[in-house]
Amino acid sequence: MTVKSAVSFIDVHHAFAREKVERGEFASVSAVVAAGIQRLRDEEAERKAMLEVMADEIRRRAEAPDEEFVEHMPGDFSRILERLLAVRRDVDAV
């Protein structure tokens, strides 16, 4: 479904969007705006997914019994980084 909406731009933003259309990168200024909105949505989804991974790790560590808790274990950073990268791949695949 398409919804019409009036949008105002400052001159520099409108010139940028029109330039993208004139170069053939987008079919219309509306398409430029839609691409920008989609990019914001994608970035928000990625940020949310990464925060969830970090929150899960914090919860896991917080729930660990005191006798098992350690400040740092070899490989922790690599494991967490791999989980974040996997989330990023999953988000990019959508």
N, C-alpha and C positions, 0 to 999 in steps of 0.2 A: 504494500500500500504506500502511496506517495502522499505526502502532506505538504501543502504550500505554506511557506512562512516568510514573512518580510524580515530581512536581516540588514543591518547597517554595518558598513566597514569604514575604517579610517582609510585615507587615500593610499597609503603604502601597502596595506593588506589587499585592497581591491586591485591595485596595480600588479601585485605579485600573482594573485589568482588569475587575472586576465592574461598575464604573460604565460602562465602554465597552459591556458587554453589556446593561446595563439601559437605556442610551440607544438601543439598537438598532444600534450601529455595528458590532458583531460578534455572531455567533451564539452564541459560547461563550467561556469563558476560554481554552480550548485554541486557538480561532481567534485570540485576541489574541496568545498566545504564538507561534503559527505566523507571524503577520504580523511580529512583532518579529524572529524568526529570519530571515525572508525579507529584511527590511530590512537586517539585518547582512550577509547574503550579497550583496545588491545593492551595498552600500557597499564591501565587500571586493573585488568584481569591478571596480567603478569605480576604486578606489584602485590595484589591480593594473594595470589598463589604462593609467592615467595614468602610473604609474611606468615602465611599458614605453616609453611615448612619450618620457619624459624620459631614460631609459637609452639609447634609440636616438639621441637628439640628442647625448648625451654621447659615445657611441661614434663617431658621425659626426665630431664635432669632434676627438676624440682621434686618429682615423685620418687626419685632414687633414694633408698635408705641411706642414712648418714654414713654407715660403714662402707657403702659402695660408691659414695660420691667422691669424685676426684676433680680437681680443677681442670686438668687437661690430660687426655689420653692420646698417645701417638695415633695419628690417622683421623682424629676427630674432624679437623678442618677439612681434610680431603673428602671425608664421607658426607659432611654437611654440604660442601660445595657441589658434590656430585648430585645430591638430592635437589639442590636449587637449579642446577643445569637441566636435570630431568624434567622438573616442573616447567622450565622455560621451553624445552622442546615440546612438551605436551601442549602448552599454551600456543606456541607457534603452529602446531599441527591443526589447531581448530580453526 
